[in-house]
Amino acid sequence: MNKKLYAMAISAVAMTTAANGQTNYPQPPVDNSVTDNYFGTTVADRFRPLENDTAAATTKWVEAENALTRNYLDKIPFRSAIRERLTQLNNFKRTGLPYRDNDGKYYFYENDGLQNQSVLYRSTTPDGPAEVFLDPNKLSTDGTVALTGVVQSPDGKLTGYTISRNGSDWTEIFVLDTESGKLLDDHIEWAKFTSPQWWGNGFFYSAYPRPEAGKEFSNANENHQIYYHEIGTPQSEDKLVYEDPAHPLHFHTPYVPEGSDYLIVFGSGEGFGSSVMIKSLKDKNAEWVVIEPTQEYEISPIGIVDGKLYILTSADAERYRLVTASLDNPVRANWKEIVPEQPNVLTGATISGDKLILSYMKDASDHLYVHNLDGTLVREIELPTFGSVGLSASKKWPEVYYSLTSFVYPSTRYSYDMATGKSTMIGRNEINGVNFDDYTTEQVFYTSADGTKIPMFITYKKGMKRDGQNPTLLYGYGGFNISMTPGFSAQRMVWLENGGIYAQASLRGGGEYGEAWHKAGTQMQKINVFDDFIAAAEYLIKEGWTSPEKLAIQGGSNGGLLIGATVNRRPDLFRAAIPQVGVMDMMRYHLFTIGWNWAPDYGTSADSKEMADYLLSYSPLHNIKNDGTPYPAILVTTADHDDRVVPAHSFKYAAQLQASNTGDAPKLIRIDSNAGHGSGKPLSKVIDEQTDMYSFLFFNLGEDPTKNND
């Protein structure tokens, strides 16, 4: 397609959209009488009816919006070519990191290319022939049932596994006879944020009371309880082990350290970390011992060795440290520090035989170190490039495996010899037709509004000219102590191989530099995150990587909030934006499903007038301009079974966008069916969504990804 014909194609779709005009966007159900009062400030909420996602009027609007969006996307002239290329890029064998389980056998996940869900295999030796152990593709006809966890009993005879349906956070637990693979009758429903924690002839798990019919994916979740299930009995007979009715919005999570007779219960949802209690399971009269009563710190027990509990914690260490506690009296005052806080963030610790493997983060990249159990350093595990590391090791078996991935470095698997310190590559996910030597990644540091230095990775094809004309996709998150580290995406290659730049900024609110970095992007400092992201865009433009006409932004969940807020603040910086499953109504987010759990990061509109005013000042839904200020093209994405960030956020935001005077660029919403927040999404749906998003981005940035425009 030459430039002239390509420009004509763009005009054809753009004129079709413009001819429809703002008045022809689907009309949502409205109630102009709905208002809320926040400490004297009245806020209208005319699209409140869209919060009822099962109402007939909402369903009708969703159907009309999807029809409009499909009409737009399907007319993009190169969409079918994008889909074909994405299918090719995803058609490669993906093998996961092996691990040795309690039955002594070796397990790994693998996808032969285009399977909707990866299959769990097992073998009797590390490199011997493998057999299918669990194939989640057989649990549904369309791949919408995902295998979310597998946990064997201590003797390896039974295997508990968890599934999610349609991307929901609701969890079901099933049990297999490990050797034969026979499915037992045991079946747990309405569990959430849990895995089976084996002990005795059964396991502990967390669940909520059965939700109201029709409100399973929207109503607030309250009273997270811990039960014990004995194998061979119905769920109705499960024993209630722990509950806290005085705090109905807390999570309660059980953990039985490997090979122990202790139950540890974590409480969370109110602070930045978790409270921790421990109890002996052998003594029926044992009382709970409170290790940490508050939820102010991360307290992460990693295992028990010789009567000592090993704990990774942020208490008195914003970049984390490792301590031990005697099981006789494990209260915080009696902890013994074995690895003190370091300049870099301690992100993980694993007991491996008689050693510890510690993971540190330096400038958003992982580093591994071997320590003795007393905390003394043995050596660093040398990695071939910066990136993100996965680790497979246990106290029970000598084998150690790790994986490494980066932006143009597909997941590569290594075995590690703890005695010699030697790493041996055992496999790499290879993609046919892609020469990764053609691409490079560099890390830069730019200055945010208040002078803070922010790291950003920039990935592009070698030989690219910094002439300001490169299509660039800037991605960010900035919240919940989650670090944005390098990682490979087959889908992203369609962007890179067509001259696109991918930039990933490590914003405040994440965990890249510890708790201080995290807290600097929370509550009354949340706007720092938006300033960091805006500064990233300004840096890319100033340094000649791109220009506002060629710059797009994308983010999901808390990152969707980031995109919505940033567009409102600086619509002039971007040509296209994709907020995915975003938190868009900051005044009411805490009223749905587990939204209340985000209060430590956000604060709520019920906290105080100061907090309510602050939230209102940046809430994406409430700050859309309506004065003719041109906005970039926006494609909002959500899904009907998202019970984490309920689709009402995106519904109301899209409706307000379409009702406002923000210029002629399209403001569309894509609402997936039988899908959730993103985890466990079948590959076919991933390809569908990525096809639409990349087509939308290329098209609105004026790029032709199928031909050389010369």
C-alpha positions in Angstrom: 0.0 0.0 0.0 1.6 3.3 -1.0 1.4 6.5 1.1 -1.4 8.0 -1.0 -3.6 5.0 -1.0 -2.9 4.5 2.7 -3.9 8.1 3.5 -7.1 7.6 1.5 -7.9 4.4 3.6 -7.4 6.3 6.8 -9.7 9.1 5.6 -12.4 6.6 4.7 -12.6 5.1 8.2 -12.1 8.5 9.9 -14.9 10.1 7.8 -17.2 7.2 8.6 -16.6 7.8 12.2 -16.9 11.6 11.9 -20.1 11.3 9.9 -21.6 9.3 12.8 -20.7 12.2 15.1 -20.8 12.4 18.8 -24.6 12.4 18.8 -24.5 8.9 17.2 -22.6 7.2 19.9 -24.9 4.7 21.6 -27.1 6.3 24.2 -26.4 4.9 27.7 -28.9 4.7 30.4 -28.7 7.8 32.5 -30.2 9.2 35.8 -29.6 12.9 36.0 -30.9 13.0 39.6 -28.0 11.0 41.0 -25.5 12.9 43.1 -23.2 12.2 46.0 -22.1 14.5 48.7 -18.4 14.3 49.8 -17.9 16.5 52.8 -19.9 19.3 51.3 -18.9 18.8 47.7 -21.7 17.6 45.5 -20.7 15.3 42.6 -23.1 14.2 39.9 -23.1 10.6 38.7 -25.5 10.6 35.8 -24.2 7.3 34.4 -24.8 5.4 37.7 -27.2 3.0 35.9 -24.2 1.5 34.1 -23.0 0.1 37.4 -25.8 -2.5 37.1 -24.0 -4.6 34.6 -26.8 -7.2 34.3 -29.6 -4.7 33.7 -31.3 -4.9 30.3 -30.5 -1.2 29.5 -26.8 -1.8 30.2 -26.7 -5.0 28.2 -28.3 -3.1 25.2 -25.7 -0.4 25.5 -22.9 -2.9 25.7 -24.1 -4.6 22.5 -24.4 -1.2 20.7 -20.9 -0.1 21.8 -19.3 -3.4 20.7 -21.1 -3.1 17.3 -19.8 0.4 16.9 -16.3 -0.6 17.9 -16.3 -3.6 15.6 -17.5 -1.5 12.7 -14.6 0.8 13.2 -11.9 -1.8 13.8 -13.0 -4.2 11.1 -12.6 -1.4 8.5 -9.0 -0.8 9.2 -7.4 -2.0 6.0 -4.5 -4.0 7.5 -6.3 -5.5 10.5 -6.4 -9.0 8.9 -2.7 -8.8 8.2 -2.0 -7.8 11.8 -4.0 -10.8 13.0 -2.2 -13.1 10.7 1.2 -11.9 11.8 0.3 -12.1 15.5 -0.9 -15.7 15.0 2.5 -16.5 13.3 4.4 -14.8 16.2 2.5 -16.8 18.8 2.9 -20.1 17.0 6.0 -21.3 18.8 6.6 -23.9 21.6 6.7 -22.2 25.0 8.2 -24.3 27.7 8.1 -23.3 31.3 10.6 -23.7 34.2 10.8 -27.3 35.5 10.2 -28.1 39.1 10.5 -31.3 41.2 7.4 -32.0 43.3 6.8 -34.0 46.4 6.2 -37.3 44.5 9.8 -37.0 43.2 8.8 -36.4 39.6 9.6 -33.4 37.4 6.8 -31.1 36.1 6.7 -28.3 33.6 4.2 -26.3 31.6 4.3 -26.3 27.8 2.3 -24.8 25.0 2.8 -26.3 21.5 2.2 -23.0 19.9 -1.5 -21.9 19.6 -3.1 -23.9 22.4 -5.4 -21.7 24.4 -3.9 -22.8 27.7 -0.5 -24.3 28.5 -0.5 -28.0 29.5 1.2 -29.4 32.6 3.5 -32.3 31.9 5.5 -34.7 34.1 8.5 -37.0 33.7 10.5 -39.3 36.0 13.8 -37.8 35.1 14.9 -34.2 34.2 15.3 -34.9 30.5 13.2 -38.1 30.1 10.0 -38.6 28.1 7.1 -36.6 29.5 3.4 -37.4 29.8 0.4 -35.0 30.1 -0.5 -34.6 33.8 -3.2 -31.8 33.5 -4.6 -30.3 30.3 -6.8 -27.3 31.0 -7.8 -27.1 27.3 -10.0 -30.1 28.1 -11.8 -28.3 30.9 -13.8 -26.1 28.4 -14.5 -26.0 24.7 -13.3 -22.4 24.3 -10.3 -22.3 26.5 -11.9 -20.0 29.1 -11.1 -22.3 32.1 -7.6 -21.6 33.3 -5.4 -23.7 35.5 -4.3 -21.3 38.2 -2.3 -23.4 40.6 -1.2 -27.0 41.4 -0.1 -28.1 45.0 0.8 -31.6 46.0 0.3 -33.1 49.4 3.5 -33.5 51.4 3.7 -37.2 50.5 2.9 -36.5 46.9 0.0 -38.9 46.8 -2.6 -36.2 46.2 -2.6 -33.1 44.0 -4.9 -30.2 44.6 -5.4 -27.8 41.7 -7.3 -24.5 41.3 -9.1 -23.2 38.3 -10.7 -19.9 37.2 -13.6 -19.6 34.8 -13.9 -16.8 32.3 -11.1 -14.9 33.9 -12.8 -14.4 37.2 -11.0 -14.2 40.5 -13.4 -16.8 41.9 -11.4 -20.0 42.5 -12.5 -23.7 42.5 -10.4 -26.4 44.0 -10.3 -30.0 42.7 -8.2 -33.0 43.9 -6.5 -35.7 41.9 -4.8 -39.0 42.8 -1.3 -38.0 41.7 -0.2 -41.4 40.4 -3.3 -42.4 38.4 -4.6 -38.9 37.6 -8.0 -40.0 38.7 -10.3 -37.1 39.8 -11.7 -37.4 43.3 -15.1 -36.2 44.3 -13.7 -33.3 46.4 -14.7 -29.9 45.0 -14.5 -26.5 46.6 -16.4 -23.4 45.3 -16.4 -19.7 46.1 -12.8 -19.7 47.2 -10.7 -16.6 46.3 -7.1 -15.6 46.5 -6.1 -19.0 47.9 -4.4 -22.3 47.2 -4.8 -25.7 49.0 -2.4 -25.7 52.0 -2.0 -29.4 52.8 -1.8 -30.9 56.3 -3.0 -34.2 57.6 -5.7 -35.8 55.5 -6.8 -32.5 53.9 -6.0 -28.9 53.3 -6.7 -25.3 54.4 -8.2 -22.7 52.1 -9.8 -19.3 52.1 -13.4 -18.6 50.8 -16.2 -16.2 51.0 -19.9 -16.9 51.7 -21.8 -17.8 48.6 -22.6 -14.5 46.8 -26.0 -13.2 45.8 -27.2 -14.7 42.5 -26.7 -12.3 39.7 -24.2 -10.2 41.7 -21.3 -12.6 41.8 -19.0 -10.3 39.8 -19.9 -6.9 41.2 -20.9 -6.9 44.9 -18.3 -6.2 47.5 -16.6 -9.3 48.9 -16.8 -9.5 52.7 -15.9 -12.0 55.4 -12.9 -13.9 54.0 -12.8 -17.1 56.1 -10.3 -20.0 56.4 -11.6 -23.6 56.3 -10.1 -27.0 56.7 -11.3 -29.6 54.1 -10.9 -33.3 54.9 -10.5 -35.5 51.8 -13.6 -37.5 50.9 -16.1 -35.2 52.6 -18.4 -32.6 51.1 -17.6 -28.9 51.3 -20.6 -28.4 53.5 -18.8 -30.3 56.3 -15.6 -28.2 56.1 -14.4 -26.9 59.5 -14.2 -23.1 60.0 -10.7 -22.5 61.2 -10.4 -18.7 61.3 -12.6 -15.7 60.8 -12.5 -12.0 61.9 -16.1 -10.7 61.8 -14.9 -7.4 63.3 -12.9 -6.7 60.1 -15.1 -8.0 57.3 -12.9 -6.4 54.6 -9.7 -8.1 55.6 -8.2 -10.9 53.6 -7.2 -14.0 55.5 -4.7 -16.4 53.9 -3.4 -19.7 55.2 0.1 -21.0 54.8 1.6 -24.3 56.0 5.4 -24.2 55.6 6.8 -27.2 53.7 7.1 -30.2 55.9 5.9 -28.5 59.1 3.0 -28.8 61.5 2.3 -25.1 61.8 -0.4 -23.0 60.3 0.4 -19.4 59.5 -2.4 -16.9 58.8 -1.8 -13.6 57.0 -4.2 -10.7 57.4 -4.2 -7.9 54.8 -6.4 -5.3 53.1 -5.9 -2.4 55.4 -2.2 -1.5 55.2 0.7 -1.8 52.9 1.6 -5.3 54.3 0.1 -8.0 56.4 -0.4 -9.1 60.0 0.9 -12.6 60.8 -0.1 -15.3 63.3 1.2 -18.8 63.8 -0.3 -21.8 65.5 0.9 -25.4 66.2 -1.3 -28.0 64.4 -0.1 -30.9 66.6 -1.3 -29.4 69.8 -5.1 -29.1 69.9 -5.0 -26.6 72.7 -2.4 -24.4 71.1 -3.2 -20.7 71.0 -2.4 -18.3 68.2 0.9 -16.5 68.6 0.9 -13.0 66.9 4.1 -12.4 65.1 3.0 -9.0 63.8 -0.3 -7.4 64.7 -0.4 -4.6 62.2 -0.6 -4.6 58.4 2.1 -1.9 58.0 4.9 -4.1 56.8 5.5 -7.0 54.5 6.1 -10.1 56.6 6.7 -13.1 54.3 7.7 -16.4 56.0 9.6 -18.5 53.5 10.0 -21.7 55.5 11.2 -23.5 58.6 14.6 -25.0 59.2 15.8 -26.5 62.5 13.0 -24.9 64.5 13.6 -21.4 63.1 11.2 -19.5 60.9 12.9 -17.6 58.0 11.1 -14.3 57.3 11.5 -11.8 54.4 10.3 -8.4 55.8 10.1 -4.6 55.2 9.9 -4.0 59.0 12.7 -1.6 59.9 14.0 -2.0 56.3 12.3 -0.2 53.4 14.4 -2.2 51.0 13.7 -5.4 52.9 15.9 -7.7 55.0 16.0 -11.4 56.0 15.5 -12.5 59.6 14.9 -15.7 61.6 12.5 -16.3 64.5 12.5 -19.2 66.9 9.2 -21.1 66.8 9.2 -21.0 70.6 8.6 -17.3 70.6 8.6 -15.8 67.1 7.4 -12.3 68.0 9.1 -9.4 66.2 11.1 -8.4 69.3 12.9 -11.7 69.2 13.9 -11.7 65.5 17.5 -12.3 64.5 18.7 -10.4 61.5 20.8 -12.6 59.1 20.8 -10.5 56.0 20.6 -6.8 56.7 19.0 -4.2 54.4 21.2 -3.5 51.3 21.3 -0.6 48.8 19.2 -2.7 46.3 15.8 -4.1 47.1 15.6 -7.7 48.4 12.6 -9.0 46.4 12.6 -12.7 47.1 14.2 -15.5 49.2 14.0 -19.3 48.7 15.3 -22.1 50.8 17.2 -24.5 48.6 18.6 -27.5 50.4 21.0 -26.1 53.0 21.3 -22.8 51.2 19.3 -19.6 50.5 18.9 -18.0 47.1 18.1 -14.3 47.4 16.8 -12.1 44.6 17.6 -8.4 44.5 16.4 -5.7 42.2 18.8 -3.1 40.8 17.4 -0.4 38.6 14.3 -2.6 37.8 16.4 -5.7 36.8 16.8 -8.9 38.8 20.0 -10.3 40.3 20.5 -13.6 42.2 22.8 -14.5 45.1 23.5 -17.7 47.0 23.8 -17.4 50.8 24.3 -19.9 53.6 21.5 -20.4 56.0 23.2 -18.1 58.5 23.0 -15.3 55.9 26.6 -15.2 54.8 27.2 -14.6 51.1 28.5 -17.5 49.0 28.4 -16.0 45.5 26.4 -14.2 42.9 24.7 -16.2 40.1 26.0 -14.5 37.0 23.3 -13.7 34.5 23.9 -13.2 30.7 21.8 -10.0 30.5 19.6 -7.7 32.5 16.0 -9.0 32.8 13.5 -10.7 34.9 14.3 -14.0 36.7 12.1 -17.0 37.6 13.3 -19.5 40.2 12.6 -23.1 40.8 14.1 -24.6 44.0 13.0 -26.3 47.2 14.3 -27.4 50.6 13.5 -31.0 49.7 15.4 -31.5 46.5 18.9 -30.5 45.2 17.8 -29.3 41.8 17.9 -25.6 41.1 16.5 -24.1 37.9 16.0 -20.5 36.8 14.7 -18.6 33.8 15.7 -15.3 32.4 13.7 -13.1 30.0 14.0 -9.5 28.7 12.4 -7.4 26.0 14.2 -9.1 23.1 15.3 -12.2 25.0 12.7 -14.9 25.0 12.4 -17.0 28.2 15.6 -19.1 28.5 15.9 -21.9 31.1 19.0 -22.8 33.1 20.0 -25.5 35.6 22.3 -24.3 38.3 24.8 -26.4 40.2 24.9 -25.2 43.8 28.2 -26.8 44.5 30.2 -25.4 41.5 28.2 -22.3 40.8 27.9 -23.3 37.1 24.8 -22.4 35.1 23.9 -24.6 32.1 21.3 -23.6 29.5 18.7 -26.3 29.2 16.3 -24.7 26.8 15.1 -21.5 25.1 11.8 -20.5 23.7 12.6 -20.0 20.0 10.5 -18.0 17.6 10.9 -18.7 13.9 11.4 -15.8 11.6 12.6 -13.3 14.2 16.3 -12.2 14.5 16.6 -10.8 17.9 20.1 -9.5 17.1 18.2 -6.8 15.0 16.9 -5.2 18.2 18.3 -3.6 21.3 17.2 -2.3 24.6 18.8 0.6 26.5 18.0 2.0 29.9 17.8 5.8 30.4 17.1 8.0 33.5 15.0 11.1 33.1 13.9 13.8 35.5 10.3 14.1 36.7 8.6 17.3 37.7 10.0 17.4 41.3 13.5 16.5 40.2 13.3 12.7 40.9 15.3 10.5 38.5 13.0 7.8 36.9 14.4 4.8 35.0 12.9 3.8 31.6 13.7 1.0 29.2 13.6 1.8 25.5 13.5 -1.1 23.0 13.8 -0.6 19.2 15.2 -1.9 16.0 18.9 -1.2 15.5 19.7 1.6 13.0 16.6 3.6 13.9 17.0 7.3 13.4 16.0 9.7 16.2 14.2 12.1 13.9 11.0 12.4 15.9 9.0 10.3 13.5 9.1 6.9 15.1 5.8 5.4 16.3 6.3 4.9 20.0 4.3 3.1 22.6 4.9 4.2 26.2 3.7 1.8 28.9 3.4 2.3 32.7 1.8 1.1 35.9 3.0 2.9 39.0 1.3 1.4 42.0 0.8 -1.4 44.6 4.6 -2.0 45.0 4.6 -3.8 41.7 7.8 -3.4 39.7 8.0 -3.0 36.0 10.9 -5.2 35.0 12.0 -6.4 31.5 10.0 -9.1 29.9 9.4 -10.7 26.5 6.1 -10.5 24.6 5.6 -12.2 21.3 2.7 -9.8 20.5 5.0 -6.8 21.0 7.2 -8.0 18.1 4.6 -6.9 15.6 5.2 -3.4 16.9 9.0 -3.5 17.0 9.4 -5.2 13.6 7.4 -2.4 12.0 9.6 0.4 13.2 7.9 0.9 16.5 9.6 1.9 19.7 8.5 0.3 23.0 9.2 2.4 26.1 8.5 1.1 29.7 8.9 3.6 32.6 9.4 2.4 36.2 7.2 5.0 37.9 6.9 5.8 41.6 4.3 3.7 43.3 6.0 0.6 42.1 8.6 -1.5 44.1 11.7 -0.8 42.1 13.5 1.0 44.9 11.6 -0.2 48.0 8.9 1.1 50.2 9.9 4.7 50.0 9.5 4.6 46.2 6.2 2.8 46.6 4.7 5.2 49.1 5.9 8.2 47.0 3.2 7.2 44.5 0.3 6.6 46.9 -2.6 8.5 48.5 -1.8 12.2 48.7 1.3 11.7 46.5 -0.5 9.8 43.7 -0.1 12.6 41.3 3.7 12.0 41.4 2.9 8.9 39.3 1.2 11.0 36.6 4.0 13.5 36.6 6.5 10.7 36.2 4.6 9.4 33.2 4.2 12.8 31.6 7.9 13.4 32.1 8.6 10.2 30.3 6.6 11.3 27.3 8.3 14.7 27.3 11.7 13.0 27.5 11.0 10.8 24.5 9.9 13.8 22.5 12.7 16.1 23.6 15.4 13.5 22.8 14.0 12.9 19.3 12.7 9.4 19.8 9.2 10.4 18.7 6.7 13.3 18.6 3.2 13.9 19.9 1.8 12.8 16.5 3.6 9.5 16.8 3.2 8.8 20.5 0.7 6.3 22.1 0.3 5.3 25.7 -1.0 2.1 27.3 -1.6 0.7 30.8 -3.9 -1.8 32.5 -5.8 -1.9 35.8 -4.0 0.7 38.0 -2.2 1.5 34.7 -5.6 2.1 33.1 -6.1 4.8 35.8 -2.7 6.1 34.9 -3.7 6.4 31.2 -7.1 8.1 31.9 -5.6 10.6 34.4 -2.6 11.4 32.1 -4.8 12.0 29.0 -7.0 14.4 31.0 -3.9 16.3 32.2 -1.9 16.4 28.9 -4.1 15.4 25.9 -1.7 17.4 23.7 1.2 14.9 24.2 -0.4 11.8 22.6 -2.1 10.7 19.4 -3.6 7.5 20.8 -4.3 5.9 24.2 -5.4 2.5 25.4 -6.6 2.3 29.0 -7.2 -1.3 29.8 -9.5 -2.6 32.7 -8.8 0.7 34.4 -9.9 2.1 37.8 -11.7 5.2 36.4 -14.1 6.2 39.2 -11.9 7.1 42.2 -14.9 8.3 44.2 -16.7 4.9 44.3 -14.0 2.3 43.5 -14.0 0.9 47.1 -17.7 -0.1 46.9 -17.2 -3.0 44.4 -15.9 -6.5 44.9 -12.4 -6.1 46.4 -11.9 -2.4 45.6 -11.7 -1.7 49.3 -8.4 -3.5 49.3 -6.8 -0.7 47.3 -7.4 2.0 50.0 -3.8 1.8 51.3 -2.6 2.9 47.9 -5.4 5.3 47.0 -7.2 6.4 50.1 -11.0 6.6 49.8 -13.6 9.4 49.3 -15.0 8.5 52.7 -11.7 9.1 54.6 -11.7 12.9 54.8 -12.6 16.0 52.9 -8.9 16.4 52.0 -8.7 12.9 50.6 -12.0 13.2 48.8 -11.0 16.5 47.2 -7.6 15.0 46.1 -9.2 11.9 44.5 -11.7 14.1 42.7 -8.9 16.3 41.4 -7.5 13.4 39.3 -10.3 10.8 39.0 -10.4 10.0 35.2 -14.2 9.9 35.0 -14.6 13.3 36.7 -11.9 15.3 34.9 -12.7 14.7 31.2 -12.6 18.1 29.4 -15.7 19.3 27.7 -14.5 22.5 26.0 -13.4 21.3 22.6 -9.8 20.4 23.7 -8.7 17.7 21.3 -8.1 14.4 22.9 -6.2 11.5 21.4 -7.9 8.5 19.9 -8.9 6.3 22.8 -9.8 2.6 22.9 -11.1 1.6 26.3 -11.0 -2.2 27.0 -12.8 -4.2 29.7 -14.5 -7.6 30.1 -17.8 -8.8 31.4 -16.3 -11.2 34.0 -13.8 -8.7 35.5 -14.6 -9.0 39.2 -11.4 -7.2 40.2 -11.9 -3.9 38.5 -15.5 -4.1 37.6 -16.5 -3.1 34.1 -18.6 -0.3 35.4 -15.4 1.8 35.7 -14.8 1.6 32.0 -18.5 1.8 31.1 -19.0 5.1 32.9 -15.7 6.5 31.7 -16.4 5.7 28.0 -19.9 7.1 28.3 -18.6 10.3 29.7 -15.9 10.5 27.0 -18.4 10.1 24.2 -20.7 12.7 25.8 -18.0 15.3 26.0 -16.6 17.7 23.5 -13.1 16.4 23.0 -12.6 16.6 19.3 -13.1 14.2 16.4 -10.7 11.4 17.3 -12.6 8.2 18.1 -13.5 7.4 21.6 -14.4 3.7 21.6 -14.8 0.8 24.1 -14.1 -2.8 23.5 -16.0 -5.1 25.9 -14.8 -8.7 25.9 -17.2 -11.6 26.8 -16.4 -14.6 28.9 -13.2 -12.9 30.0 -11.9 -11.2 33.2 -9.2 -8.9 34.4 -6.6 -10.6 32.2 -5.1 -13.6 34.0 -5.8 -16.9 32.4 -7.2 -15.5 29.2 -7.1 -18.1 26.4 -4.6 -17.4 23.6 -7.3 -17.0 21.0 -8.8 -14.1 23.0 -5.3 -12.7 23.5 -4.7 -12.6 19.8 -8.2 -11.1 19.2 -7.5 -8.3 21.7 -4.0 -7.6 20.6 -5.1 -7.5 16.9 -7.6 -4.8 17.7 -5.2 -2.8 19.9 -2.3 -2.8 17.5 -4.5 -2.1 14.6 -6.0 0.8 16.4 -2.5 2.1 17.4 -1.0 1.8 13.9 -4.0 3.3 12.2 -4.3 6.3 14.5 -0.6 7.0 14.4 -0.8 7.0 10.6 1.4 4.0 10.1 1.2 1.2 7.6 2.5 -2.0 9.3 2.1 -4.2 6.2 4.2 -2.4 3.6 7.2 -0.1 3.4 5.8 3.3 2.9 8.1 4.4 0.2 
